[in-house]
Structure formats: structure tokens, C-alpha cells
């Protein structure tokens, strides 16, 4: 098997691992929590079961239901674009890892929207009475992927600038 194909498969496996970790963690929470139930673990972190019909920070959460399909279609379109990028440039390791994380996270949340009608969130970080919006492993994959994409872009631009001087 040619190296680019092996790398492409490797990135697909990385994305699948994000989906599996996300879905298994959600199944555990769903098996042990009722909606809104909270389990304090530290002075800054709880497990809590909440359903988010919106996007990040519950954007469009009260939009009436149409947003579910918008977010499903958007996530599937982005995942298709990511597949294309992974196929074209699998040797770009940092960028490909970032894209695999984003795709795995997007697909994990798509599964929730289709199966539960909303995204299952359960990680609750807080300071005093201020709580960060609850999130999940898929959301973490998307954020980690976005951060890695920024880092990869900065590294590439920095290397290009050094090459021009």
C-alpha cells in the first residue's frame, strides 16, 4: 500500500477514535445521569447531563428545531471537505491531525443530533458561580483541532518568512 494511502487511513482512524471516545463517554453519562443531574468532582469541575439543540455556547438553541438539520448538513459538508484535504495532503502531519480531530468531533455531534435530537454535553468547568457552557469530548476534539490548525498555519508562515530572509 502506498505511503499516502496508509497516512490517509491513519488520519481516518484518528478521527474515528475521537468519535468512539466521544460516543462511549456519552453512553456512560446517559446510563448514570438524568437530565440536569450534577456530580461535583472538584472545586471547579462537575459532570452534568444537558442536551444542547444549538451549536457552540447554545447558539440557536431556541430556534425551534430547524437548526438541527442545518448543523447536521454543515458538519457533514465540513467533514467531506476534510476528507478531501486528508486525501490530498496526508503527509502534512500537524494539519492532518488537526483536521482529523475536527472531523471526529463534528461527526460525534452529528450522531447525537440524529439519535437524541440534540448534542449531549456533560463536562462542566466553573469558577465560583460562573460556569463555562457544558461541553463534551467531540467539542474538545473540534477545539483542539482548531488550535492545532492555527499552530500549523503559524509554523508554516514562520518557516516561509525565515526562508525569505
N, C-alpha and C positions, 0 to 999 in steps of 0.2 A: 504494500500500500504506500503510495507516495506521501512524503512528509507533510505537504499542505493538507491532505485529506485527514491524516492522523491528527494534526493540530485542530482542524475543524471539528472533528469528533470529540477531541479533548475539551474544547470550549462548550460544545453541546452538553457534555457530561457535567461540566462545571455549572451550567445553567440548571440542569436537571437536579443537581444536588441542592441548589438554592430552593427549588420548588419542593423537593422532598422534605428538607428541613423545615420549611415554612408550613407545609400541609400537616406533617406529623406533629409539630408543636401546636398547631391549631386544634387538631383532633384531641390532643391531651387536654388542652384548656376546655374545649367543648364538653368533654367527658366529665370534667370535675367542677365546672362553674355554671352558675345561672347568670343570665344577662344582668350586668351591673354589679355582680358579686366581686368583692375585692379581697385579696390576700396580701397583707403587708409583709414584705420580706426584709426590708431595711428601712432606715430613716429617710430614704429618698427613692425607693422603688417598691411598687406593688405589681402583682398580677391582677388583672381585671378583665372581665369579658364584656366587650362592647362591639356593636355592629355599626360600621360606618358605610352608609349608602353613597357617600360623596367621595371626593378624592382627598389628596393631602390636606390636612387641617380641616377636614369635613367640608371642604368647598363643594357647593351644590348639594349638600346632604338633604336639604328640604325641597329639592326641585321637583318632586312628585313622581319620580320613577324613571323618567326618560333618560336620566343621566347614567343609569346602569349600562344601557346599551352603548351610549356614547363612549364610556370608559372601556368597555369590552372591545369595541371596534378600534379605538385609539391604541389600546395595549397590543392588540393583535397586529395592527399595521406597523407599530414600532418594532414589534418582535420580528416581523417579516423583513423590515429594513435591517435589523441587527443580524439576522441570518445571512442576508446578502453581504453585509460588511464582514462577518466572520468568514464567509466563503472566499471573499476577495482578498482579505489580508489576515489570514490566520497566524502569520509569523509575527505580527505586531502584538507582542505578548501582553504588555500592560493595557493597551487599548482593548484587546480581545477579552481579557479577564474582566475589565470594566463593563464591556458590552454584555458578557455572559451574566454578570451579576444583575444588570438592569433587566435583561430579558427574563431571567429566572424569577426576579421579583414581580415583574409585570404579569407573567403567566400565573404565578401563585395567587395574585389578587384577582385575576380573571376567573380562576377556578372558584374562588369564594363568591364572586358576583353571580356566577351561573348557578352554583349549588345552593348558596344561602341567601342570595338576593342582595348581599352587602358584604363588605370586607370585614373579616373577623380580626379585631385588634385586641391585644392583651398586655402589652408592655407599657407600664405607667411609671414614668420618672417624674419627680416633683421636688420642689424646694419650698419649704414651709407649706402654705396653702395653694401655691401656684403649680399646676400640673401641666407638663408638656402634653400635647394631644397623644392619646394612646396609639401605639403602632404595633407592627409585627415583624417577623423575620423577612418577609417579602419587601416591606418598606425599607428595612435595613439594607437589603441587597441593592435596591434601587439607589439609595443614598450613598452607599459605599461605591457602587459603580459610577455614579455621577462624580464623586470626589476623585476616583481613580482616573476618570476621563479628563478632569481638569488638570490633574498632575501630569498625565501623559501629554496633554497639549502644552503645558508649561515646559516640560522637559524637551519636547520636540522643538519648540520655539527657541528655547535657551540654547540648544545644540546648534540650531540653524544660525543664530546670532553669533555664536562663537566661531562657527565656520566662515562667517563673512568678515570677521575682523582680522 
